[in-house]
């Protein structure tokens, strides 16, 4: 699943898509990963390929070559899929971890980075007051899908 998110971000925000095309390309790409079904997504990928294939063949080839892995999330409900491809929470967490680790040259022990990340997690958890959109619905769906692996508190 994270493969999809990484591919989406990489395709649109890396050096593989020119800055003048990034917004439009990402808007077109969203029709692929935001489609209602895998079949619709395949049609949208064909449209994306016909529009951008000559300009950005590496990005399109990557999506085509990895299609089965990139579309695994279509097994889930639309609400869960949106949770998967919406990465703001993950990016915010990563930004907070980077903020405290980037200026540290050497850690005194092998467990020091783990302890630092754990402290960041607890600080973020205290400040996190906004619930995820539709969390009650999503958590019910996750509990049904994953049973014992997902426990509702």
C-alpha atoms as one frame of an Amber mdcrd trajectory, in Angstrom:
protein
   0.000   0.000   0.000   2.713   2.480   0.850   4.156   1.678  -2.556   1.177
   3.469  -4.109   1.652   6.570  -2.026   5.366   6.672  -2.731   4.819   6.207
  -6.461   2.238   8.972  -6.534   4.457  11.416  -4.673   7.558  10.400  -6.603
   5.836  10.729  -9.978   4.538  14.202  -9.319   7.113  15.814  -7.087  10.459
  14.445  -8.161  12.669  15.516 -11.011  10.925  13.068 -13.343   8.070  15.521
 -14.013   8.969  19.082 -14.944   7.883  21.763 -12.506   5.662  23.471 -15.080
   3.699  20.218 -15.545   3.589  18.925 -11.962   0.169  20.310 -10.968  -1.543
  19.201 -14.157   0.187  15.815 -14.134  -0.797  15.188 -10.517  -4.386  16.209
 -11.267  -4.437  13.703 -14.152  -2.733  11.041 -12.037  -5.332  11.491  -9.300
  -7.980  10.268 -11.755  -6.031   6.986 -11.815  -5.492   6.348  -8.100  -8.750
   8.061  -7.124 -10.884   5.979  -9.490 -13.886   4.084  -8.133 -12.610   0.709
  -9.354  -9.504  -0.953 -10.709 -11.110  -1.192 -14.155 -11.845   2.536 -14.216
  -8.308   3.199 -13.019  -6.940   1.146 -15.936  -8.941   3.281 -18.362  -7.644
   6.428 -16.676  -4.080   5.094 -16.853  -4.525   4.618 -20.611  -5.706   8.231
 -20.853  -2.743   9.374 -18.755  -0.390   7.398 -20.982  -1.814   8.884 -24.180
  -1.479  12.411 -22.779   1.889  12.179 -20.991   3.541   9.033 -22.371   5.809
  10.813 -24.825   6.730  13.610 -22.432   7.316  11.465 -19.317   7.804   7.869
 -20.493   9.753   6.804 -17.378   6.907   7.729 -15.015   4.259   6.079 -17.181
   6.401   2.951 -17.653   6.896   2.701 -13.897   3.128   2.790 -13.320   2.454
   0.261 -16.082   5.217  -2.117 -14.958   4.047  -2.031 -11.325   0.309  -1.858
 -11.978  -0.713  -4.932  -9.964   1.175  -3.803  -6.867   0.073  -0.189  -7.208
  -3.596  -1.127  -7.384  -3.760  -3.489  -4.412  -5.612  -0.828  -2.457  -8.667
  -1.219  -4.709  -9.488  -4.241  -2.527 -10.496  -1.760   0.181 -13.475   0.560
   0.525 -13.252   4.094  -0.889 -12.896   5.559   2.628  -9.924   3.301   3.430
  -8.364   4.004   0.025  -8.540   7.731   0.680  -6.854   7.196   4.031  -4.085
   5.293   2.221  -3.359   7.881  -0.455  -3.819  10.931   1.767  -0.446  11.225
   3.433  -0.629  14.517   5.359  -0.584  12.771   8.736   2.439  10.672   7.810
   4.265  13.653   6.326   3.589  15.732   9.444   4.921  12.971  11.667   8.021
  12.589   9.492   8.614  16.363   9.570   8.522  16.341  13.392  10.968  13.423
  13.582  13.331  15.102  11.096  13.193  18.323  13.100  14.753  16.642  16.148
  17.116  14.245  14.357  18.608  16.297  11.510  21.046  18.332  13.615  22.364
  15.400  15.618  25.727  14.286  14.322  26.375  11.204  16.407  24.115   9.386
  18.817  25.688   8.106  22.058  24.266   4.591  21.650  22.438   2.378  19.163
  19.170   2.820  21.040  19.357   6.621  21.257  17.631   7.251  17.898  14.818
   4.882  18.875  14.332   6.670  22.186  14.326  10.050  20.473  11.706   8.975
  17.919   9.620   7.494  20.743   9.751  10.837  22.586   8.691  12.644  19.408
   5.787  10.212  19.051   4.580  10.940  22.590   4.851  14.704  22.083   2.900
  14.499  18.834   0.297  12.251  20.442  -0.342  14.821  23.182  -0.911  17.581
  20.611  -2.965  15.513  18.176  -6.517  16.595  18.881  -8.036  16.481  15.401
  -9.648  13.145  14.575  -9.222  11.680  11.114 -12.153  12.384   8.829 -14.665
   9.514   8.877 -12.540   7.625  11.405 -15.511   5.891  13.045 -16.606   4.481
   9.677 -13.042   3.617   8.606 -12.200   1.914  11.898 -15.308  -0.281  11.596
 -14.307  -1.260   8.059 -10.735  -2.017   9.143 -12.014  -4.144  12.026 -14.168
  -6.183   9.634 -11.379  -6.534   7.074  -8.563  -7.397   9.491 -10.382  -8.911
  12.461  -7.975  -9.605  15.319  -5.183  -7.604  13.679  -7.156  -4.388  14.174
  -8.697  -3.711  17.537 -11.034  -0.795  18.153 -10.220   0.806  21.476
